């Protein structure tokens, strides 16, 4: 079973992923979700913005949910920029899609959802920043 905040899994996921769905991606460039999504694009990932309130972010179509993303698009990482109370539903959609890794950004915590994701074979990073972790891994430093 995948672990929670397992450093080797995090590093491997970041190295192997091609597509990242950013849930809660804001079209506002001043918002952290937008800045991280732009960083991920510059780093070479195909970023899919997910936000039911926006039609577009980063010059890309925004989907209202993970379930609304066409099934033929494989999602390697789901990166969540939503409050903790919304994680359970997002986790259910991620499990249904068979994503490989589920990321809850700083301050986002849902132990039950993390357990269900891990039980489904999905790696989980919780209360962590994908930007900081990717930069750390990229410099060859151990994750803390």
Secondary structure by P-SEA (a helix, b strand, c coil): ccccccaaaaaaaaacccbbbbcccccccccaaaaaaaaaaaaccccccccccccccccbbbbcccccccccccccbbbbcccccaaaaaaaaaaaacccbbbbccccccaaaaaaaaaacbbbbccccaaaaaaaaaaccccc
